[in-house]
């Protein structure tokens, strides 16, 4: 709790896992879809880590 605000430890996008930098930028199912969209538009081939 910070200044009367209760913070939820869950991801704001998927709500399934703890909100960590690694999860938000690489493993969240919503951000994975966004990454795939940009990667495919640019014609790159890339595998997500882990």
C-alpha positions as a Python dict, from the first residue, in 0.01 Angstrom:
ca = {
    (1, 'X'): (0, 0, 0),
    (2, 'X'): (143, 334, -106),
    (3, 'X'): (-34, 658, -15),
    (4, 'X'): (-362, 476, 43),
    (5, 'X'): (-353, 291, -291),
    (6, 'X'): (-361, -88, -285),
    (7, 'X'): (-142, -229, -562),
    (8, 'X'): (-228, -560, -723),
    (9, 'X'): (73, -788, -783),
    (10, 'X'): (-88, -937, -1095),
    (11, 'X'): (-12, -840, -1455),
    (12, 'X'): (-232, -551, -1570),
    (13, 'X'): (-273, -706, -1916),
    (14, 'X'): (-347, -1075, -1855),
    (15, 'X'): (-402, -1089, -1477),
    (16, 'X'): (-256, -1439, -1469),
    (17, 'X'): (97, -1401, -1331),
    (18, 'X'): (299, -1170, -1110),
    (19, 'X'): (383, -839, -1272),
    (20, 'X'): (757, -850, -1334),
    (21, 'X'): (960, -677, -1604),
    (22, 'X'): (1037, -1014, -1763),
    (23, 'X'): (670, -1113, -1767),
    (24, 'X'): (545, -776, -1897),
    (25, 'X'): (790, -749, -2184),
    (26, 'X'): (840, -1113, -2285),
    (27, 'X'): (596, -1366, -2144),
    (28, 'X'): (255, -1200, -2106),
    (29, 'X'): (19, -1349, -2363),
    (30, 'X'): (-101, -1002, -2464),
    (31, 'X'): (244, -849, -2512),
    (32, 'X'): (360, -1165, -2694),
    (33, 'X'): (87, -1104, -2951),
    (34, 'X'): (199, -742, -2992),
    (35, 'X'): (565, -848, -3034),
    (36, 'X'): (465, -1108, -3295),
    (37, 'X'): (267, -847, -3487),
    (38, 'X'): (562, -607, -3507),
    (39, 'X'): (813, -882, -3580),
    (40, 'X'): (600, -1025, -3862),
    (41, 'X'): (541, -680, -4012),
    (42, 'X'): (916, -628, -4034),
    (43, 'X'): (975, -978, -4174),
    (44, 'X'): (1201, -1096, -3892),
    (45, 'X'): (1219, -1447, -3750),
    (46, 'X'): (1259, -1461, -3373),
    (47, 'X'): (1193, -1708, -3092),
    (48, 'X'): (1079, -1586, -2752),
    (49, 'X'): (1322, -1676, -2471),
    (50, 'X'): (1216, -1944, -2220),
}
